[in-house]
Amino acid sequence: MPVIMPIRDLRDTSRVSELAHQQKEPIFVTKNGYSDLVVMSAEYFERFARENRIDQAIFEAEQEFAEAGETIDAKAAFAELEKKYFG
């Protein structure tokens, strides 16, 4: 379940930091009842960014294949790689 807190609670930075590390998920901060900020630990952010880069690479590969892709036989692909890297 997401953690939601009002912006005034950000004054207690130690508590917010501790909560971010304990929950290992983003903390949604509201201002006047509306979503305003997202706070997360650096560790969680790095994991999120890494996963996002992987998802983006998969998306780009799928787009490239949809535009001009052609399939090749797996045995032929492995033979080509073996020839290239092992002579």
LOKOL-646835 format. One record per residue: chain; x, y, z of N, C-alpha, C, CB in turn. Coordinates in nm, 3 decimals, m for minus. Each point is the difference from the previous one (the first is absolute). Glycine has a CB too. Layout:
residues N
  cadena       nu       nv       nw      cau      cav      caw       cu       cv       cw      cbu      cbv      cbw
       A        X        Y        Z        X        Y        Z        X        Y        Z        X        Y        Z
...
//
This chain:
residues 87
  cadena       nu       nv       nw      cau      cav      caw       cu       cv       cw      cbu      cbv      cbw
       A    0.084   m0.117    0.000   m0.084    0.117    0.000    0.090    0.125    0.000   m0.186   m0.126    0.122
       A    0.155    0.223   m0.207    0.088    0.116   m0.009   m0.002    0.085    0.128   m0.037    0.001   m0.246
       A    0.151    0.062    0.272    0.011    0.090    0.114   m0.033    0.140   m0.050    0.176   m0.146    0.116
       A   m0.270    0.211   m0.049   m0.041    0.135   m0.037    0.010    0.087    0.125   m0.156   m0.085   m0.184
       A    0.218    0.202    0.169    0.013    0.090    0.115   m0.015    0.145   m0.044    0.151   m0.166    0.113
       A   m0.199    0.250   m0.024   m0.011    0.142   m0.034    0.137    0.066   m0.001   m0.229    0.005    0.101
       A    0.241    0.101   m0.176    0.128    0.068   m0.018    0.057    0.050    0.133   m0.072    0.065   m0.231
       A   m0.012   m0.029    0.326    0.049    0.051    0.129    0.084   m0.106    0.073   m0.202    0.151    0.015
       A    0.178   m0.280   m0.043    0.077   m0.106    0.065    0.144   m0.008   m0.050   m0.212   m0.126    0.029
       A    0.244    0.196   m0.136    0.138   m0.001   m0.051    0.095    0.074    0.093   m0.090   m0.012   m0.232
       A    0.037    0.088    0.326    0.086    0.071    0.097    0.084   m0.097    0.082   m0.170    0.184    0.013
       A    0.114   m0.301    0.013    0.072   m0.103    0.076    0.077   m0.088   m0.099   m0.176    0.000    0.187
       A    0.286    0.054   m0.237    0.074   m0.066   m0.108    0.055   m0.137    0.041    0.059    0.225   m0.087
       A   m0.018   m0.238    0.212    0.053   m0.130    0.045   m0.107   m0.107   m0.008    0.161    0.118    0.153
       A   m0.283   m0.083   m0.111   m0.111   m0.096   m0.005   m0.034   m0.037   m0.144   m0.091    0.095    0.214
       A    0.090    0.004   m0.303   m0.031   m0.025   m0.140    0.108   m0.091   m0.062   m0.118    0.224   m0.017
       A    0.243   m0.196    0.046    0.110   m0.083   m0.050   m0.013   m0.144    0.050    0.148    0.202   m0.009
       A   m0.173   m0.216    0.137   m0.015   m0.134    0.061   m0.117   m0.075   m0.065    0.095    0.087    0.218
       A   m0.205   m0.018   m0.237   m0.118   m0.060   m0.062    0.029   m0.044   m0.144   m0.146    0.143    0.147
       A    0.216   m0.059   m0.221    0.033   m0.033   m0.140    0.088   m0.126   m0.007   m0.016    0.244   m0.061
       A    0.109   m0.255    0.153    0.087   m0.119    0.001   m0.073   m0.124    0.049    0.196    0.150    0.038
       A   m0.285   m0.134    0.058   m0.076   m0.115    0.052   m0.100   m0.052   m0.103    0.027    0.091    0.232
       A   m0.101    0.000   m0.293   m0.107   m0.039   m0.092    0.053   m0.052   m0.133   m0.145    0.169    0.109
       A    0.262   m0.120   m0.151    0.060   m0.039   m0.128   m0.099    0.023   m0.115    0.143   m0.171    0.118
       A   m0.212    0.284   m0.110   m0.092    0.041   m0.106   m0.015    0.152    0.010   m0.124   m0.225    0.003
       A    0.070    0.287   m0.106   m0.014    0.146    0.003   m0.099    0.046    0.107    0.056    0.004   m0.244
       A   m0.032    0.116    0.293   m0.092    0.065    0.093   m0.064    0.115   m0.078    0.138   m0.063    0.210
       A   m0.269    0.062   m0.219   m0.071    0.104   m0.073   m0.035    0.112    0.097   m0.094   m0.169   m0.166
       A    0.135    0.290    0.131   m0.021    0.116    0.086   m0.111    0.086   m0.061    0.243   m0.004    0.077
       A   m0.337    0.042    0.007   m0.113    0.080   m0.047    0.012    0.144    0.050   m0.146   m0.205   m0.005
       A    0.092    0.296   m0.073   m0.006    0.141    0.037   m0.143    0.046   m0.025    0.249    0.042   m0.056
       A   m0.314    0.006    0.159   m0.141    0.041   m0.009   m0.088   m0.113   m0.053    0.075    0.236   m0.037
       A   m0.040   m0.359    0.074   m0.081   m0.115   m0.038    0.029   m0.057   m0.138   m0.170    0.093    0.144
       A    0.265   m0.033   m0.217    0.032   m0.048   m0.135    0.143   m0.052   m0.005   m0.162    0.165   m0.099
       A    0.185   m0.262    0.015    0.133   m0.056   m0.017    0.097    0.109   m0.045   m0.100   m0.225   m0.058
       A    0.217    0.234    0.125    0.095    0.106   m0.029    0.141   m0.052   m0.024   m0.139    0.152    0.137
       A    0.186   m0.243   m0.054    0.137   m0.049   m0.008    0.005   m0.151    0.021    0.084    0.222    0.082
       A    0.027   m0.279   m0.123    0.028   m0.140    0.031    0.140   m0.004    0.060   m0.151   m0.089   m0.188
       A    0.164    0.024    0.303    0.128   m0.012    0.069    0.034   m0.148    0.008   m0.038    0.213    0.135
       A    0.164   m0.247   m0.163    0.043   m0.139    0.009    0.147   m0.006    0.038   m0.172   m0.069   m0.171
       A    0.215   m0.044    0.221    0.140   m0.017    0.036    0.083   m0.006   m0.128   m0.062   m0.122    0.214
       A    0.189    0.154   m0.202    0.090   m0.005   m0.115    0.009   m0.143   m0.054    0.131    0.195    0.092
       A   m0.130   m0.292   m0.002    0.007   m0.141   m0.041   m0.121   m0.038   m0.085    0.129   m0.055    0.210
       A   m0.248    0.095   m0.166   m0.121   m0.030   m0.076    0.003    0.072   m0.135   m0.128   m0.033    0.215
       A    0.173    0.158   m0.215    0.006    0.077   m0.124    0.093   m0.066   m0.101   m0.048    0.209    0.128
       A    0.164   m0.255   m0.083    0.095   m0.066   m0.091   m0.061   m0.126   m0.060    0.191    0.091    0.135
       A   m0.261   m0.169   m0.054   m0.067   m0.120   m0.050   m0.109    0.036   m0.101    0.049   m0.117    0.217
       A   m0.127    0.219   m0.185   m0.106    0.048   m0.088    0.059    0.046   m0.133   m0.137    0.068    0.200
       A    0.245    0.010   m0.195    0.062    0.051   m0.123    0.057   m0.114   m0.083    0.055    0.215    0.118
       A    0.007   m0.314   m0.054    0.057   m0.115   m0.072   m0.110   m0.077   m0.071    0.187   m0.016    0.168
       A   m0.298   m0.010   m0.097   m0.112   m0.072   m0.061   m0.060    0.080   m0.115   m0.047   m0.111    0.220
       A    0.040    0.242   m0.203   m0.055    0.084   m0.105    0.089   m0.003   m0.125   m0.105    0.147    0.176
       A    0.237   m0.149   m0.157    0.092   m0.009   m0.116   m0.019   m0.133   m0.073    0.167    0.148    0.119
       A   m0.186   m0.255   m0.045   m0.022   m0.131   m0.061   m0.131    0.001   m0.078    0.130   m0.112    0.185
       A   m0.236    0.165   m0.122   m0.129    0.008   m0.068    0.008    0.084   m0.126   m0.114   m0.027    0.220
       A    0.189    0.138   m0.214    0.015    0.087   m0.116    0.076   m0.072   m0.111   m0.002    0.202    0.150
       A    0.106   m0.277   m0.116    0.076   m0.074   m0.100   m0.088   m0.105   m0.067    0.212    0.039    0.130
       A   m0.293   m0.108   m0.054   m0.091   m0.101   m0.056   m0.101    0.067   m0.092    0.027   m0.144    0.205
       A   m0.083    0.258   m0.162   m0.096    0.073   m0.082    0.063    0.042   m0.132   m0.115    0.081    0.208
       A    0.237   m0.026   m0.203    0.067    0.044   m0.122    0.029   m0.117   m0.093    0.102    0.189    0.127
       A   m0.063   m0.303   m0.071    0.027   m0.118   m0.082   m0.128   m0.049   m0.066    0.190   m0.063    0.151
       A   m0.300    0.064   m0.079   m0.128   m0.041   m0.058   m0.044    0.095   m0.111   m0.064   m0.102    0.220
       A    0.085    0.232   m0.200   m0.034    0.098   m0.102    0.085   m0.021   m0.125   m0.067    0.164    0.179
       A    0.197   m0.185   m0.159    0.091   m0.022   m0.113   m0.040   m0.125   m0.077    0.186    0.112    0.128
       A   m0.220   m0.217   m0.057   m0.041   m0.124   m0.067   m0.130    0.019   m0.076    0.115   m0.132    0.178
       A   m0.210    0.206   m0.119   m0.129    0.023   m0.065    0.017    0.080   m0.129   m0.112   m0.006    0.223
       A    0.210    0.096   m0.227    0.021    0.084   m0.117    0.072   m0.073   m0.113    0.007    0.196    0.151
       A    0.097   m0.269   m0.119    0.079   m0.060   m0.108    0.062   m0.133    0.040    0.047    0.228   m0.082
       A   m0.107   m0.295    0.177    0.061   m0.121    0.052   m0.027   m0.122   m0.086   m0.020    0.097    0.224
       A    0.115   m0.185   m0.221   m0.020   m0.130   m0.063    0.059   m0.105    0.093    0.006    0.099   m0.235
       A   m0.069   m0.211    0.241    0.047   m0.105    0.089    0.109   m0.081   m0.069   m0.225   m0.011    0.112
       A    0.311   m0.047   m0.030    0.102   m0.090   m0.051   m0.003   m0.127    0.084    0.145    0.194   m0.083
       A   m0.098   m0.299    0.027    0.004   m0.128    0.068    0.101    0.006    0.115   m0.064   m0.119   m0.213
       A    0.028    0.066    0.329    0.087    0.004    0.117    0.132   m0.074   m0.025   m0.202    0.013    0.145
       A    0.197   m0.127   m0.213    0.123   m0.074   m0.029    0.093    0.082   m0.087   m0.123   m0.216    0.018
       A    0.067    0.286   m0.116    0.082    0.085   m0.087    0.061    0.116    0.079   m0.144   m0.063   m0.197
       A    0.066    0.120    0.288    0.049    0.111    0.080    0.115   m0.044    0.090   m0.228    0.103   m0.006
       A    0.211   m0.218    0.073    0.106   m0.049    0.087    0.124   m0.039   m0.079   m0.174   m0.080    0.161
       A    0.155    0.023   m0.278    0.114   m0.036   m0.086    0.077    0.125   m0.040   m0.123   m0.201   m0.086
       A    0.051    0.306    0.051    0.064    0.126   m0.038    0.077    0.061    0.117   m0.182    0.038   m0.168
       A    0.122   m0.041    0.288    0.068    0.051    0.118    0.124   m0.083    0.033   m0.219    0.085    0.087
       A    0.208   m0.215   m0.096    0.116   m0.086    0.029    0.112    0.026   m0.098   m0.153   m0.173    0.093
       A    0.119    0.188   m0.219    0.100    0.030   m0.103    0.067    0.134    0.027   m0.131   m0.134   m0.167
       A    0.051    0.232    0.203    0.052    0.136    0.024    0.094    0.004    0.120   m0.210    0.094   m0.097
       A    0.173   m0.161    0.208    0.076    0.013    0.122    0.099   m0.114    0.027   m0.193    0.124    0.087
       A    0.175   m0.238   m0.152    0.089   m0.112    0.028    0.069   m0.055   m0.125   m0.145   m0.055    0.193
       A    0.125    0.121   m0.305    0.069   m0.038   m0.122   m0.060   m0.112   m0.067    0.197    0.081    0.092
//
